Structure formats: structure tokens, C-alpha cells
Amino acid sequence: MKTQKFVAIILLLAAFQPFLYGQANVNAAHDSIPKKQDCKAPEIVGIAIPAAMITYGVISLGNNGIRQIDYNVHNSINISNGFHFEDYLQFAPAVAAYAMKFSGVKSSHDLLDMTVLYGLSNLVAGGITFGTKIEVGRMRPDNSDRQSFPSGHTETAFVAAEFLHQEFKDQSVWISVGGYTVATVVGVARIYHDKHWVSDVVTGAGIGILSTKAVYWVYPYLQKIFRKWDVYDKYDKKHNPDYRQTFIFPGYSNGDLCLTLSKTF
């Protein structure tokens, strides 16, 4: 009976997963469409899914049917106080991304850009999640504190899953499926270990996905702003550009989030 209830939670949260998998499939199909056709469907789907997840969570802050789902699920499961494996599993998709990169699998960006993108994605998503926790002040199911909404573990896991998807979506759809599945397991574990309500987990997933997508969309524009081209020799302009590159790295120092500027001359 305990296992059946646990599976029921997985199925509930995984209701969003077909859309995520569909998104990966749509992206793959989009690659085969001639470049002359300007198909915006993948971009629209990519925004709509996490936006819907966040909206679901916002609605749950009221006294309504969605909030009642939180209570019903919580009351129907046997809470476990065992080993919190999700504390480590939340980073697994990102670890997989770097493992494939070091193994020679082609990614969308080089190692340095990957690291900057992953760091910025966590900075944005983590900032939103932390600020929302303080502002909303929802009590956790176990009554341990008022930082339940949204789920930080789930947000981190889906940042990692979306990061994996963005870097290796052109290699195989199953890479994306695997990343999203692991992230979903993290969310389920947070509910099963009595640390979050269902709506906390759904919202955290939406924040993680959308924040990472936003960073990937904005990053090329940031590169244009901080990247300059020059020449060593005016007679050899096409062959000897002085490539000057500037990067902004997220950092953490003395309890504060910060940005570090790095410039190559």
C-alpha cells in the first residue's frame, strides 16, 4: 500500500512530464525543418509549460481546489523520515552534462560557456526561489519552518535538467528525458519526506526550467555586450583578430551572492 501511494505521487507530478518530453521532441523535429521556415512553436511551448507550472503554484496560495490537492496527497501517503537522497540527486543531471562533455560528446557550448550558463541559471532561479520563500512564508508539511513555497531542491534539480537538455538536446531526446525524470524523482522525494506540498514542487520545477531558458536566451546578447573585436595588423584584418573576451561569473562570498568579472586580453 505504501508503494502504491508513492507511485501515485509520481504519476501526479509526472503529468507535466509528457509535455516536457514533447518539447524535446518538438525541438528535434524543428531541426529538420528548412531554415527558411520560421517555426516559433518550440519557443512558445518552452515558455508555456513552466509558466503554467508557476501559475499552478500561485493559485495554490489561495484557499481553493488546487490547495486541497496538497492536503489530500499529504494525508494519503505514509511519510518517510529516511535518508534524503535528493540532497545529492538534485545535482545529477548537471554532473551527467559535465561527464558527457569530458567524454567528448558534442555540446551546444564549450566548457567555459557551459559553466557560466549553469552558474547564472542557478543564480537567477535560486534568487527567485529564496525571495519567494521569504515573501510567502508557507509552513512546511512537517511544521519545521515557513520556507516551503517553492521547493528549492526541485528548482535546483530542474535547473540541472534544463541545462542538460539545452546542451545535449541535439544528441538524443533520451538525454533530456533522463534529466527531467531524475528531476521529477527529486520533487517526489521532497513530498515523500514531508518537506514540501505538491504545489511547492510543481512551482519549483517551473522556476528552474524557465530561469534556465531565460539565461540561455539572454546569454548571446550578454556576449555581444562584453565581447570586443580588434586587429593586430590593419593589413591582415581578416586573419589576425585580437579576440577580447569578457565573462561574468556568479559567486558566493561571506554569505552574499556576487558577480565576478573576468576579461581576457
Contacts in CASP RR format, 6 or more apart in sequence:
PFRMAT RR
TARGET T0000
AUTHOR 0000-0000-0000
METHOD contacts of the structure
MODEL  1
MKTQKFVAIILLLAAFQPFLYGQANVNAAHDSIPKKQDCKAPEIVGIAIP
AAMITYGVISLGNNGIRQIDYNVHNSINISNGFHFEDYLQFAPAVAAYAM
KFSGVKSSHDLLDMTVLYGLSNLVAGGITFGTKIEVGRMRPDNSDRQSFP
SGHTETAFVAAEFLHQEFKDQSVWISVGGYTVATVVGVARIYHDKHWVSD
VVTGAGIGILSTKAVYWVYPYLQKIFRKWDVYDKYDKKHNPDYRQTFIFP
GYSNGDLCLTLSKTF
1 78 0 8 1.000
2 77 0 8 1.000
2 78 0 8 1.000
5 76 0 8 1.000
5 77 0 8 1.000
5 78 0 8 1.000
6 77 0 8 1.000
6 188 0 8 1.000
6 192 0 8 1.000
8 76 0 8 1.000
9 73 0 8 1.000
9 77 0 8 1.000
9 188 0 8 1.000
9 191 0 8 1.000
9 192 0 8 1.000
9 198 0 8 1.000
10 184 0 8 1.000
10 185 0 8 1.000
10 188 0 8 1.000
12 73 0 8 1.000
12 198 0 8 1.000
13 184 0 8 1.000
13 187 0 8 1.000
13 188 0 8 1.000
13 191 0 8 1.000
13 198 0 8 1.000
13 201 0 8 1.000
13 202 0 8 1.000
14 184 0 8 1.000
16 49 0 8 1.000
16 53 0 8 1.000
16 202 0 8 1.000
16 205 0 8 1.000
17 180 0 8 1.000
17 181 0 8 1.000
17 184 0 8 1.000
19 45 0 8 1.000
19 49 0 8 1.000
20 49 0 8 1.000
20 176 0 8 1.000
20 180 0 8 1.000
20 209 0 8 1.000
21 173 0 8 1.000
21 176 0 8 1.000
21 177 0 8 1.000
21 180 0 8 1.000
22 45 0 8 1.000
23 42 0 8 1.000
23 45 0 8 1.000
23 46 0 8 1.000
23 49 0 8 1.000
24 165 0 8 1.000
24 169 0 8 1.000
24 173 0 8 1.000
24 176 0 8 1.000
24 177 0 8 1.000
25 173 0 8 1.000
26 41 0 8 1.000
26 42 0 8 1.000
26 45 0 8 1.000
27 42 0 8 1.000
27 169 0 8 1.000
28 169 0 8 1.000
28 170 0 8 1.000
28 173 0 8 1.000
30 39 0 8 1.000
30 41 0 8 1.000
30 42 0 8 1.000
31 170 0 8 1.000
33 39 0 8 1.000
46 209 0 8 1.000
46 213 0 8 1.000
47 210 0 8 1.000
47 213 0 8 1.000
49 206 0 8 1.000
49 209 0 8 1.000
50 205 0 8 1.000
50 206 0 8 1.000
50 207 0 8 1.000
50 208 0 8 1.000
50 209 0 8 1.000
50 210 0 8 1.000
50 213 0 8 1.000
51 206 0 8 1.000
51 210 0 8 1.000
53 202 0 8 1.000
53 203 0 8 1.000
53 204 0 8 1.000
53 205 0 8 1.000
53 206 0 8 1.000
53 209 0 8 1.000
54 203 0 8 1.000
54 204 0 8 1.000
54 206 0 8 1.000
54 207 0 8 1.000
54 210 0 8 1.000
56 66 0 8 1.000
56 199 0 8 1.000
56 202 0 8 1.000
56 203 0 8 1.000
57 66 0 8 1.000
57 149 0 8 1.000
57 150 0 8 1.000
57 199 0 8 1.000
57 200 0 8 1.000
57 202 0 8 1.000
57 203 0 8 1.000
58 203 0 8 1.000
59 66 0 8 1.000
60 66 0 8 1.000
60 67 0 8 1.000
60 69 0 8 1.000
60 70 0 8 1.000
60 197 0 8 1.000
60 199 0 8 1.000
60 203 0 8 1.000
61 67 0 8 1.000
61 136 0 8 1.000
61 138 0 8 1.000
61 149 0 8 1.000
66 199 0 8 1.000
67 199 0 8 1.000
69 198 0 8 1.000
69 199 0 8 1.000
70 197 0 8 1.000
70 198 0 8 1.000
70 199 0 8 1.000
73 191 0 8 1.000
73 197 0 8 1.000
73 198 0 8 1.000
74 141 0 8 1.000
74 191 0 8 1.000
74 194 0 8 1.000
74 197 0 8 1.000
77 191 0 8 1.000
77 192 0 8 1.000
79 141 0 8 1.000
79 142 0 8 1.000
79 192 0 8 1.000
79 193 0 8 1.000
79 194 0 8 1.000
80 192 0 8 1.000
80 193 0 8 1.000
80 194 0 8 1.000
81 193 0 8 1.000
81 194 0 8 1.000
82 193 0 8 1.000
84 189 0 8 1.000
84 193 0 8 1.000
85 189 0 8 1.000
86 153 0 8 1.000
86 157 0 8 1.000
86 185 0 8 1.000
86 186 0 8 1.000
86 187 0 8 1.000
86 189 0 8 1.000
86 190 0 8 1.000
86 193 0 8 1.000
87 153 0 8 1.000
89 157 0 8 1.000
89 182 0 8 1.000
89 185 0 8 1.000
89 186 0 8 1.000
89 189 0 8 1.000
90 153 0 8 1.000
90 154 0 8 1.000
90 156 0 8 1.000
90 157 0 8 1.000
90 160 0 8 1.000
90 183 0 8 1.000
90 186 0 8 1.000
91 156 0 8 1.000
91 157 0 8 1.000
91 160 0 8 1.000
92 157 0 8 1.000
92 160 0 8 1.000
92 179 0 8 1.000
92 182 0 8 1.000
93 157 0 8 1.000
93 160 0 8 1.000
93 161 0 8 1.000
93 163 0 8 1.000
93 164 0 8 1.000
93 178 0 8 1.000
93 179 0 8 1.000
93 182 0 8 1.000
93 183 0 8 1.000
94 118 0 8 1.000
94 159 0 8 1.000
94 160 0 8 1.000
94 163 0 8 1.000
94 164 0 8 1.000
96 164 0 8 1.000
96 175 0 8 1.000
96 179 0 8 1.000
97 107 0 8 1.000
97 114 0 8 1.000
97 118 0 8 1.000
97 160 0 8 1.000
97 163 0 8 1.000
97 164 0 8 1.000
97 167 0 8 1.000
97 168 0 8 1.000
98 114 0 8 1.000
100 107 0 8 1.000
100 168 0 8 1.000
100 175 0 8 1.000
101 107 0 8 1.000
101 111 0 8 1.000
101 114 0 8 1.000
101 167 0 8 1.000
105 168 0 8 1.000
105 171 0 8 1.000
106 170 0 8 1.000
106 171 0 8 1.000
107 114 0 8 1.000
107 167 0 8 1.000
107 168 0 8 1.000
108 166 0 8 1.000
108 167 0 8 1.000
108 168 0 8 1.000
108 169 0 8 1.000
108 170 0 8 1.000
109 117 0 8 1.000
109 167 0 8 1.000
112 247 0 8 1.000
113 219 0 8 1.000
114 163 0 8 1.000
114 167 0 8 1.000
116 219 0 8 1.000
116 247 0 8 1.000
116 248 0 8 1.000
116 249 0 8 1.000
117 163 0 8 1.000
117 166 0 8 1.000
117 215 0 8 1.000
117 216 0 8 1.000
117 219 0 8 1.000
118 159 0 8 1.000
118 160 0 8 1.000
118 163 0 8 1.000
119 249 0 8 1.000
119 250 0 8 1.000
120 215 0 8 1.000
120 219 0 8 1.000
120 248 0 8 1.000
120 250 0 8 1.000
121 159 0 8 1.000
121 162 0 8 1.000
121 163 0 8 1.000
121 208 0 8 1.000
121 211 0 8 1.000
121 212 0 8 1.000
121 215 0 8 1.000
121 216 0 8 1.000
122 156 0 8 1.000
122 159 0 8 1.000
122 250 0 8 1.000
123 250 0 8 1.000
123 251 0 8 1.000
123 257 0 8 1.000
124 211 0 8 1.000
124 214 0 8 1.000
124 215 0 8 1.000
125 155 0 8 1.000
125 156 0 8 1.000
125 159 0 8 1.000
125 207 0 8 1.000
125 208 0 8 1.000
125 211 0 8 1.000
125 212 0 8 1.000
126 152 0 8 1.000
126 155 0 8 1.000
126 156 0 8 1.000
126 207 0 8 1.000
126 211 0 8 1.000
127 257 0 8 1.000
128 207 0 8 1.000
128 211 0 8 1.000
129 150 0 8 1.000
129 152 0 8 1.000
129 155 0 8 1.000
129 204 0 8 1.000
129 207 0 8 1.000
132 149 0 8 1.000
132 150 0 8 1.000
132 207 0 8 1.000
133 147 0 8 1.000
133 148 0 8 1.000
133 149 0 8 1.000
133 150 0 8 1.000
133 152 0 8 1.000
134 147 0 8 1.000
136 149 0 8 1.000
137 146 0 8 1.000
137 147 0 8 1.000
137 148 0 8 1.000
137 149 0 8 1.000
138 146 0 8 1.000
138 147 0 8 1.000
138 148 0 8 1.000
138 149 0 8 1.000
138 197 0 8 1.000
138 200 0 8 1.000
139 145 0 8 1.000
139 146 0 8 1.000
139 148 0 8 1.000
140 146 0 8 1.000
140 147 0 8 1.000
140 148 0 8 1.000
140 194 0 8 1.000
140 195 0 8 1.000
140 196 0 8 1.000
141 148 0 8 1.000
141 194 0 8 1.000
141 195 0 8 1.000
141 196 0 8 1.000
141 197 0 8 1.000
142 194 0 8 1.000
142 195 0 8 1.000
144 195 0 8 1.000
148 195 0 8 1.000
148 196 0 8 1.000
148 197 0 8 1.000
148 200 0 8 1.000
149 197 0 8 1.000
149 199 0 8 1.000
149 200 0 8 1.000
149 203 0 8 1.000
150 200 0 8 1.000
150 201 0 8 1.000
150 203 0 8 1.000
150 204 0 8 1.000
150 207 0 8 1.000
151 187 0 8 1.000
151 190 0 8 1.000
151 195 0 8 1.000
151 196 0 8 1.000
151 200 0 8 1.000
151 201 0 8 1.000
151 203 0 8 1.000
151 204 0 8 1.000
151 205 0 8 1.000
152 204 0 8 1.000
153 186 0 8 1.000
153 187 0 8 1.000
153 189 0 8 1.000
153 190 0 8 1.000
153 195 0 8 1.000
153 196 0 8 1.000
154 183 0 8 1.000
154 186 0 8 1.000
154 187 0 8 1.000
154 190 0 8 1.000
154 196 0 8 1.000
154 200 0 8 1.000
154 201 0 8 1.000
154 204 0 8 1.000
154 205 0 8 1.000
155 204 0 8 1.000
155 205 0 8 1.000
155 206 0 8 1.000
155 207 0 8 1.000
155 208 0 8 1.000
155 211 0 8 1.000
156 208 0 8 1.000
157 182 0 8 1.000
157 183 0 8 1.000
157 186 0 8 1.000
157 187 0 8 1.000
157 205 0 8 1.000
158 180 0 8 1.000
158 183 0 8 1.000
158 204 0 8 1.000
158 205 0 8 1.000
158 206 0 8 1.000
158 207 0 8 1.000
158 208 0 8 1.000
158 209 0 8 1.000
158 212 0 8 1.000
159 208 0 8 1.000
159 209 0 8 1.000
159 211 0 8 1.000
159 212 0 8 1.000
160 179 0 8 1.000
160 183 0 8 1.000
161 176 0 8 1.000
161 178 0 8 1.000
161 179 0 8 1.000
161 180 0 8 1.000
161 182 0 8 1.000
161 183 0 8 1.000
161 209 0 8 1.000
162 208 0 8 1.000
162 209 0 8 1.000
162 212 0 8 1.000
162 213 0 8 1.000
163 212 0 8 1.000
164 175 0 8 1.000
164 176 0 8 1.000
164 179 0 8 1.000
165 175 0 8 1.000
165 176 0 8 1.000
165 179 0 8 1.000
165 180 0 8 1.000
166 212 0 8 1.000
166 213 0 8 1.000
166 216 0 8 1.000
168 175 0 8 1.000
168 176 0 8 1.000
169 175 0 8 1.000
169 176 0 8 1.000
183 205 0 8 1.000
184 205 0 8 1.000
187 196 0 8 1.000
187 201 0 8 1.000
187 205 0 8 1.000
188 201 0 8 1.000
190 196 0 8 1.000
190 200 0 8 1.000
190 201 0 8 1.000
191 197 0 8 1.000
191 198 0 8 1.000
191 201 0 8 1.000
222 248 0 8 1.000
226 245 0 8 1.000
226 246 0 8 1.000
226 247 0 8 1.000
226 248 0 8 1.000
227 244 0 8 1.000
227 245 0 8 1.000
227 246 0 8 1.000
228 244 0 8 1.000
228 246 0 8 1.000
229 241 0 8 1.000
229 242 0 8 1.000
229 243 0 8 1.000
229 244 0 8 1.000
230 241 0 8 1.000
230 242 0 8 1.000
230 244 0 8 1.000
231 237 0 8 1.000
231 240 0 8 1.000
231 241 0 8 1.000
231 242 0 8 1.000
232 240 0 8 1.000
232 241 0 8 1.000
232 242 0 8 1.000
233 240 0 8 1.000
243 264 0 8 1.000
244 263 0 8 1.000
244 264 0 8 1.000
244 265 0 8 1.000
245 263 0 8 1.000
245 264 0 8 1.000
246 261 0 8 1.000
246 262 0 8 1.000
246 263 0 8 1.000
246 264 0 8 1.000
247 261 0 8 1.000
247 262 0 8 1.000
247 263 0 8 1.000
248 259 0 8 1.000
248 260 0 8 1.000
248 261 0 8 1.000
248 262 0 8 1.000
249 259 0 8 1.000
249 260 0 8 1.000
249 261 0 8 1.000
249 262 0 8 1.000
250 257 0 8 1.000
250 258 0 8 1.000
250 259 0 8 1.000
250 260 0 8 1.000
251 257 0 8 1.000
251 258 0 8 1.000
251 259 0 8 1.000
251 260 0 8 1.000
252 258 0 8 1.000
END
